Amino acid sequence: MHSTLTEHARCLYGDEYRPTPECSQQNKHSDAYFVEELTFAGADAILAMLHELSPRLFDGYLPIWIRNLSYRLLLLQRPDDPALMREAAASLLLHGPDWDDIATDLQRRADALDAD
């Protein structure tokens, strides 16, 4: 079994900066199992995965939908974190205009939190 969310993601999706590790669990890998693990992961584990596998928002092999889901889960756990809101907004802005309204709203909310 994988010891961390990052290790599981690296094994399943690969890593742009490190070789994909040998894994005895290859036959049990699936997006569904990973998403289940992600859903119940703590904010620190999710952030560690995002920052290690995509140190800059525009790189890494994590699928966009996994990245978006990760930021959504993070914001549910840390709803008043303006830095996290800005990071999530920047990620959304990189992937087409479909999410620009949500990104703009996140930036606006982060600015309002900073003003308080």
C-alpha positions as CSV (number, residue, x, y, z in Angstrom):
1,M,0.0,0.0,0.0
2,H,1.1,3.6,-0.5
3,S,2.1,5.5,2.6
4,T,1.1,8.9,1.4
5,L,-1.4,10.5,-1.0
6,T,1.6,11.9,-2.9
7,E,3.1,8.5,-3.3
8,H,-0.2,7.1,-4.5
9,A,-0.6,9.9,-7.1
10,R,2.9,9.5,-8.3
11,C,2.4,5.8,-8.7
12,L,-0.9,6.3,-10.6
13,Y,-0.2,9.4,-12.7
14,G,3.6,9.6,-12.8
15,D,5.9,12.4,-11.9
16,E,7.5,14.9,-14.2
17,Y,10.5,15.2,-12.0
18,R,11.1,11.7,-10.6
19,P,10.8,8.2,-12.0
20,T,7.5,6.4,-11.3
21,P,8.3,4.1,-8.5
22,E,8.0,0.3,-8.7
23,C,4.8,-0.7,-7.2
24,S,3.3,-4.0,-6.1
25,Q,-0.2,-2.4,-6.1
26,Q,-0.3,-1.7,-9.9
27,N,-3.1,-4.2,-10.4
28,K,-5.2,-2.2,-7.8
29,H,-4.7,1.2,-9.2
30,S,-7.7,3.1,-10.4
31,D,-8.9,6.7,-10.5
32,A,-11.9,5.7,-8.4
33,Y,-9.7,4.4,-5.5
34,F,-7.4,7.4,-5.7
35,V,-10.4,9.8,-5.6
36,E,-11.8,8.0,-2.6
37,E,-8.5,8.4,-0.8
38,L,-8.3,12.1,-1.9
39,T,-11.8,12.8,-0.7
40,F,-11.0,11.9,2.8
41,A,-7.4,13.3,2.9
42,G,-6.5,16.1,5.1
43,A,-5.6,19.5,3.7
44,D,-1.9,19.1,4.5
45,A,-1.7,15.8,2.6
46,I,-3.5,17.3,-0.4
47,L,-1.3,20.4,-0.5
48,A,1.8,18.3,-0.2
49,M,0.7,16.2,-3.2
50,L,-0.1,19.3,-5.3
51,H,3.1,21.1,-4.4
52,E,5.4,18.1,-4.9
53,L,3.9,16.8,-8.2
54,S,3.1,20.3,-9.6
55,P,5.6,22.7,-8.0
56,R,4.6,25.3,-10.6
57,L,1.0,25.4,-11.5
58,F,1.6,24.8,-15.2
59,D,3.6,21.6,-14.9
60,G,3.1,18.1,-13.6
61,Y,1.2,15.0,-14.8
62,L,-1.8,15.3,-12.5
63,P,-4.9,15.3,-14.6
64,I,-6.6,18.7,-14.6
65,W,-9.8,17.2,-13.0
66,I,-7.7,15.8,-10.1
67,R,-6.1,19.1,-9.6
68,N,-9.4,21.0,-9.7
69,L,-11.0,18.5,-7.3
70,S,-8.0,18.8,-5.0
71,Y,-8.3,22.5,-4.8
72,R,-12.1,22.3,-4.2
73,L,-11.5,19.8,-1.3
74,L,-8.8,22.1,0.1
75,L,-11.1,25.1,0.0
76,L,-13.8,23.2,1.8
77,Q,-11.4,22.4,4.6
78,R,-9.8,25.8,4.7
79,P,-12.5,28.2,3.5
80,D,-10.9,31.3,4.9
81,D,-7.4,30.9,3.5
82,P,-6.8,33.8,1.0
83,A,-3.4,32.4,-0.2
84,L,-5.0,29.1,-1.0
85,M,-7.9,30.8,-2.8
86,R,-5.4,32.7,-5.0
87,E,-3.5,29.5,-5.7
88,A,-6.7,27.7,-6.7
89,A,-7.8,30.6,-8.8
90,A,-4.4,30.7,-10.6
91,S,-4.7,27.0,-11.4
92,L,-8.2,27.5,-12.8
93,L,-7.1,30.4,-15.0
94,L,-4.5,28.2,-16.6
95,H,-7.0,25.8,-18.0
96,G,-9.3,27.8,-20.3
97,P,-12.1,30.2,-19.9
98,D,-14.6,27.7,-18.6
99,W,-13.5,28.4,-15.0
100,D,-12.6,32.1,-15.2
101,D,-15.8,33.2,-13.4
102,I,-15.0,30.9,-10.5
103,A,-11.3,32.0,-10.4
104,T,-12.4,35.7,-10.4
105,D,-14.8,35.0,-7.5
106,L,-12.0,33.2,-5.6
107,Q,-9.7,36.2,-6.1
108,R,-12.4,38.6,-5.0
109,R,-13.1,36.6,-1.8
110,A,-9.3,36.4,-1.1
111,D,-9.1,40.2,-1.4
112,A,-12.0,40.7,0.9
113,L,-10.5,38.4,3.5
114,D,-7.2,40.3,3.3
115,A,-9.0,43.6,3.7
116,D,-10.6,42.4,7.0
